[in-house]
C-alpha cells in the first residue's frame, strides 16, 4: 500500500471504526477483488462487534498490496461520506518524502537494483519482508512459495522474492518503488540508503 494511503487510514482509524459496518458490503467487495482471503474474512467475522470488525479489517489492509486501497475506496459505495473524507484528507496531506530521509538522488532512485544490492537488502530485512513483497505486488502464492522453499532462511526467502519482483517488474522495478514498499512495511528509509551507498573500502 502507498505510504500516503497507509497514513490516512491510520489518521482516520477511530472515525472509520466508529462509522463503518464492514460485514454488509465492504468485506464482500474486498474478497471479490482478491484483497482479502477466506482466512481474513473468517478473522474479521469472528469479532463480536462492528467496531472490532472494522479494527481487524484496518489491521489487515495496509499489508495487502497496492490494490488494497483502491478496492477499499470502491467498497465504500454505501458510505459516500467516508469516501469523501478520505479523498479530502489525501488532497490536503503533504505526500511523504521518503527519498529525503534516505538521502538518495533521483537518478539513484530511478534505477533497478543489482543482484548484489538485492542481496545486501535481504540481509537487512526481518519479519517485514513478506509485507514488503505483498506491497510490491508479488502474488500471495509467490510469497508463500518463497517462504516454503527457504523455510530455514529469512534472508534467502526475502532475496528470492526480491528477484522475482525485479524479473516481473522489469524497468519499473526501481529503487523508488522499493522505497515506497519498505516504508509501507514499516522499514526505516535509511536501510535502502545503506544498501545503495555501501561504505567505501
ABEGO torsion letter per residue (X at the ends): XBAAAAAAAAAAAAAAAAABBAAAAAAAAAAAAGABBAAAAAAAAABABAAAAAAAAAAAAAAAEAAAAAAAAAAAAABAAAAAAAAAAAAABBBBBAAAAAGBBAAAAABBBBAAAAAAAAAABBAAAAAAAAAAGBBAAAAAAAAAABAABAAAAAAAAAAAAAAAAEAABBAAAAAAAAAAAGBBAAAAAAAABBBBX
